[in-house]
Amino acid sequence: MYGWTSARISVSAARQCLDIPDDVLTYAVTALSAAIAYLVPPAARDIIVRADVVAREIGQGA
């Protein structure tokens, strides 16, 4: 939620300060969001859930 809010604020500031087309801003925000999502490690809960799924698959002989 906070990421989208900061993206909206950044886009609004860029629109007011610079003459950048909307589609270029959209591509920039999309690329930046994807880059940040790639760099941020998964949460500990996600790792535990994935380990649980793998353990259950191994236990069932899959």
C-alpha positions as a Markdown table, in Angstrom:
| # | Residue | x | y | z |
|---|---|---|---|---|
| 1 | Met | 0.0 | 0.0 | 0.0 |
| 2 | Tyr | 2.7 | 2.4 | 0.9 |
| 3 | Gly | 4.6 | 1.7 | -2.3 |
| 4 | Trp | 1.7 | 2.7 | -4.5 |
| 5 | Thr | 1.2 | 5.9 | -2.5 |
| 6 | Ser | 4.8 | 6.9 | -2.9 |
| 7 | Ala | 4.6 | 6.0 | -6.6 |
| 8 | Arg | 1.6 | 8.2 | -7.0 |
| 9 | Ile | 3.3 | 11.1 | -5.2 |
| 10 | Ser | 6.4 | 10.7 | -7.4 |
| 11 | Val | 4.4 | 10.7 | -10.6 |
| 12 | Ser | 2.4 | 13.7 | -9.5 |
| 13 | Ala | 5.6 | 15.6 | -8.7 |
| 14 | Ala | 7.2 | 14.6 | -12.0 |
| 15 | Arg | 4.1 | 15.8 | -13.9 |
| 16 | Gln | 4.1 | 19.2 | -12.2 |
| 17 | Cys | 7.9 | 19.8 | -12.4 |
| 18 | Leu | 8.7 | 18.2 | -15.8 |
| 19 | Asp | 7.0 | 17.9 | -19.1 |
| 20 | Ile | 7.0 | 14.1 | -19.4 |
| 21 | Pro | 4.3 | 12.2 | -21.3 |
| 22 | Asp | 2.0 | 10.0 | -19.2 |
| 23 | Asp | 3.0 | 6.7 | -20.9 |
| 24 | Val | 6.7 | 7.4 | -20.2 |
| 25 | Leu | 5.9 | 7.9 | -16.6 |
| 26 | Thr | 3.9 | 4.7 | -16.5 |
| 27 | Tyr | 6.8 | 2.7 | -18.0 |
| 28 | Ala | 9.2 | 4.3 | -15.5 |
| 29 | Val | 7.1 | 3.4 | -12.5 |
| 30 | Thr | 6.5 | -0.1 | -13.8 |
| 31 | Ala | 10.2 | -0.7 | -14.4 |
| 32 | Leu | 11.1 | 0.8 | -11.0 |
| 33 | Ser | 8.5 | -1.3 | -9.2 |
| 34 | Ala | 9.7 | -4.5 | -10.9 |
| 35 | Ala | 13.3 | -3.7 | -10.0 |
| 36 | Ile | 12.5 | -3.1 | -6.4 |
| 37 | Ala | 10.3 | -6.2 | -6.2 |
| 38 | Tyr | 13.3 | -8.3 | -7.6 |
| 39 | Leu | 15.8 | -6.8 | -5.1 |
| 40 | Val | 13.7 | -7.1 | -1.9 |
| 41 | Pro | 14.1 | -10.6 | -0.3 |
| 42 | Pro | 11.1 | -12.7 | 0.5 |
| 43 | Ala | 9.7 | -12.4 | 4.0 |
| 44 | Ala | 10.6 | -15.1 | 6.6 |
| 45 | Arg | 6.9 | -16.3 | 6.6 |
| 46 | Asp | 7.0 | -16.9 | 2.8 |
| 47 | Ile | 10.2 | -19.0 | 3.2 |
| 48 | Ile | 8.6 | -21.0 | 6.0 |
| 49 | Val | 5.4 | -21.6 | 4.0 |
| 50 | Arg | 7.4 | -22.8 | 1.0 |
| 51 | Ala | 9.5 | -25.1 | 3.2 |
| 52 | Asp | 6.3 | -26.6 | 4.6 |
| 53 | Val | 4.9 | -27.2 | 1.2 |
| 54 | Val | 8.1 | -28.9 | 0.1 |
| 55 | Ala | 8.2 | -31.1 | 3.3 |
| 56 | Arg | 4.6 | -32.1 | 2.7 |
| 57 | Glu | 5.3 | -33.1 | -0.9 |
| 58 | Ile | 8.3 | -35.2 | 0.2 |
| 59 | Gly | 6.2 | -36.8 | 2.9 |
| 60 | Gln | 3.6 | -37.8 | 0.3 |
| 61 | Gly | 6.2 | -39.4 | -1.9 |
| 62 | Ala | 5.6 | -36.9 | -4.8 |
